[in-house]
């Protein structure tokens, strides 16, 4: 017996209900089909209901290229299993990019205020949602980095470290190249979306800050070799794409330091909408917008800009504790009470809303 069941039509859908009823978890489950990750946390095990061994999401989907498909995702403490139309996928990367979505939430402000890890995750999830090859490179880099760090902690010699630095360097080249290209493509889209919300004089920008610039695997390999003594002393890899970052700018200056509260919130919203446009150009598929409790927080200017930016036909699934304000907004949405999706009294629904 499913905890939640939802049929979604073509128009914008608004899921209405109180806090702690599972609205965000429904969007989180839908986002799994795009990224096989939660947009709230990096550990998929956190999505499994407390006291159970697994979580399962089954979706029947339609998209521009492939028509109708059924996707079945199981999350267990030991990993994930995915099947499409009943056929198990040998490689999880084969699902990436097929059903793109973009999450919007009040926590997006952390893209400005949190540390580099938050911004790296943004870059990597965006790229993985468009290119299975990037997802594969990220997995290879993460695996090689873990193995190199393990050797560093045991005081391994140059020959052993060199053997693991070769795949690490190849994957590093792919990651840095893809991130640099994507941010360069994203920058003009960010300017366009932000211009609909703010004066043109508030020109936004993006500045990629790779920890280890380079355009060849050989160059990365030399850098890793030169860093061995320091890395051995610390017991971990002190350089590499796992330390990359990027800046969001207003008038050429870091927005986290110089932008007002309104500018910051407008900037991160514009970034997410630019991400949606970038994904559409890369995949040929209009992403689904998963807007978690943000519509009511936008001022009238940004709310109007939000809708204007979605005139290309994006499907919007939004949540909130109150119905959308304004006659125009109410007409846009089909409003669905959360009680019709997760019935009151469903086992554990109030205590732990994860699907």
N, C-alpha and C positions, 0 to 999 in steps of 0.2 A: 504494500500500500504506500504510494508516494506521499511524502509530507506536503509537497506543493505541486500543483498542476496549473499550467497557464497556457491559454491560446492567445496568440498575438496577431492582430490584423496588420494591414498595411500602414495605417495612419499612426500618429503619435499616441503613445499609451502612457497614462499616469497612474501609478500604483499608490493609493492613498491609505495611510494608516499610522498608528501611533508608534513611538519609539520601542525598539525591542521586539517587534513583531516579525521581523525577517525580510523587510523590504530590500535592504542592502544585500542580503545573502542571495536573493533572487537575481539581482544584477551580477553579483559575483559568479553565480553559476552560469549565467549566460556568457560572461566574459571568458570562462574556461574554454569555450569552443574556439575562441580566437587565439589565446596565448597559452592555454594549458597551465595557467598560473592565476592566482588571485591578484586583483589589482590593489588589494589592501595589504597583503603581506607576501613575503617571499617563500614561506614554508607552506606547501600544500596540505601538510598534515593538520594545520590549524583549521582547515575547512571541514574536517571530519567531526561529526557530532560527538560530544563528550560521551564516553561510555559505549560507543559503537566502533566497529572495526573498519568500516569503509563508508564512503559517500558515493552517490551515483547520480549522474545527470544524463538524461536522455532527451534529445532535441530532434525534431523534424524541421528541416530548414529548406529555404529556397534562396538561390542566389543567381546572379546574372549569367554566369558561365556554365554551371553544372546542373541547374535546375533543382529538383527536389532530392534531398538526401537525409538519411537518418544518422545521427552521431550519438554514440554511447560512450560515456567517459566514467571510469571507475577510479576512485582515489583510495589507496590503502596506505598503511604506514610504510610499506616497502616500495611504493612507487605508484605509477599510473598505468592504466590499460585503456586503449581507445579502439573502437571499431566503427567503421563507416559502412552503412547498409549491411550490417552483419559480418563484415570482413575485418578481422583484426589487423591493425596497422603494425608492421614490424618496426617502423621508425616513427616516433612521435612527431618528428620534424615534418612528416608528410601531411600533417593537419595544418601546419602554420601557414598563414596567409590566405587560406581558403574562405574563411568567414571573418573578415576583419571587424573589429569594434573599437570604440574609443571611450574610455571611462572619464566622466567628469564628476568631481566631488569637491567638497569644501576642503579636503585634505590636499588638494593640488597646490595650495599655497606653499606647501613644504618643498615644492620644486624650487622655490626661491630661498626658503628659510632653513631648510635642513642641510645636511652635509652632502658631499659629493656622491655618496652611495645612492641617494634618492634620484639624482639626475642621471647617473649611469644607468640605473634601472629603467628610467624613462626612455633613454636612447635605445637600450637593448630590447625592451619589449616592443617598441615601435618598429625597429628593424626586423626583429624575429617575426613580427606579424605580417611582414611583407616579403621576406626572403628566407626560405628554409635553409639556404646555404649559410646565412649569418647565424641562425640558430645552431647549426652544426659546428661552425667555427667557434662560437661561444662555448659550447660544450667541450670541444677539444682543448680550448685554452684553459678552461676551468679545471679540467682533468689533469693537464700537464702542469699547471701551476700547483695544484695540490701535491702532485708527485715530487716536484722540485722542492717545495717547502718541506716535505717529509725528509728528503735527502739532506737538506740544509740543517735540519735539526739533529741529524745523526752525524754531521761532520763529514759528509761524503767528499770524495776527491774530484778533481777536474774532469776526469774521464766519465764518471757516472753523471755528473751534472750536465756535461756537454750533450750526452745522449738524450736527456729530457729537454734541453734547451732548444733543440732543433724543432720538434713539433710545437713547442711553446712559441717560438719566433715566427713560424709560418702562420699560426693562428693569430698572433698579435698583429701581424701585417694586415690580415683580413679585417680584423676588428677596427683598427685605427682608420684604415682606408674607408670602410663602410660608414663609420661614424662621421668622419670628416665630410664625406659626400652628402650624407643625409642632412646634416645640419646646414650645409651650404644650400641645399634645395629647400629646406624648411624656412630659412630666413626670409625670403620674399613673400612666402605665404603668410608668415607671422605678421609682416608689415601690412599686408592687405586686410587680414582679419582684425588687427588692432586698430587700423584706420577707421573702421566702422564704429568704433566705440570711443575714440578719443581724438583730440586735435591732431592734425598731420604733423605739427611741430614736435609731438612726443614720439619721435621715430624709435621703434624698438629694434633690437638686434640680438644676434646670437654669436657667441665667440667660443669656439671649441678650444679646450685646453688639455691636449693629450699630455700625459705624464712623460711619455717617451716618444717624441716625434720621430717619424721614420717612414720610408716608403718601400723598404725591402726587408725580406726575411733575414738576409745576411747582416744588415745594419742592426736589427733587433738582437740577433745572436751575439754580435760584438758587444752590444751594451749589456746584455745579461752576463757575458763572460767577464767584462770589466767590473761588474758589480758583485762578483762572487765573494770577495773577501768581506765586504760590508754585510752582504746577505748571510754569510756563514756566522758572522758575529752576532747578528740579530736573530738568526734562526727562521727567517722568512724573506720573501722576495720584496725588496724595497722599491723596485721600479716596475713599470709595465702598465698595460691598458686597464688593469684592475684598479688603478688609481686615477683614471681619467676624470675630467670634469668639463662642464661648460658654463658660461655666464649668460644670463638673461640681462639685456641692456636696455636702458632708456637714455636717449641722447648720447649714446656712446659710453655711459657710465653704468656700473653694476646696479641693477634695479633693487636688489636686496638692501643696498645701503642708501640709495638716493631717491627711490620712488616712494610716493605716498601710498597709503593703504589701498585707496581706490585704484591707483595705477597698477599696483602689484596684483590685485585680484583680476583686473581687466587683462593684464599681461598673461597670467597663467591660463585664463579662459581662452584668450586668443591663441595661445600655444596649443592647447588641446584641439581647437577647431582647425588650426593649421595642420596638425597631425592628421586629422580626418581627411583633409584635402590631399595631403601627401600620400596617404595610404591608397586613396582612390586612384591617383595617377600611377602608382606603382603596381597595383593589383588589378585595376579595371573594375573593381567592385566598390560600391558606395558603402562605407562602414556604418554599422549600427552605433548610434550614440547612446551610451548608458549614463544618464544624468542622475546622480545620487543626491537628492535633497539640495539642489542648488538653485532651481528656478525661482523659488520664493526669496532667495537671498540677493538676487540681482536687482539693481536699481532699474527704473524704466528704460533708461538709455541702453544699458547693457543687455537687458532682456530683449529689447527690440533688435539689437545687433545680433544676439544669439539666434533669433529666428531668421533674420536676414541671411546669416551665414549658412543656414541649413536649407535654403531654397532649392538646392540641387537635388533634393529628394531623399535625404538621409532619413532612415527610420529612427525614431527617438523613443526610448523607453525611460521614463523618468519616475522618481519617487518623491514623496514628501509627506509631512504630517498634516498639511493643509492643502486644499484644492488650489490649483493655480489661480492667481489673482487676475482680475480683468476679464471682461467679456470675451475679448479676442482670444486670450489664452485658453479659456474654458472651451471655446468652440474648437480649438485646434486638437485638444486631447480627448481621447476616450478614457474616462476615469473608472478605475477598477478598485474597489475596496480590498484591502489585504485579506479580509475575512473570507472573501470568495476564492482566494488562492491557497491560503493556509487557514483552514477552519479553526475557530476558537476551540481550545481543548485538544488540538492535535498534540500527540505525545511529544513533550519536550519543546514545543514551538516557542513558548514564552521564555523558557530558561536558556535556550541555546538555539538561535534562529538559523544556524547554518543548514543548507539543504543536504 
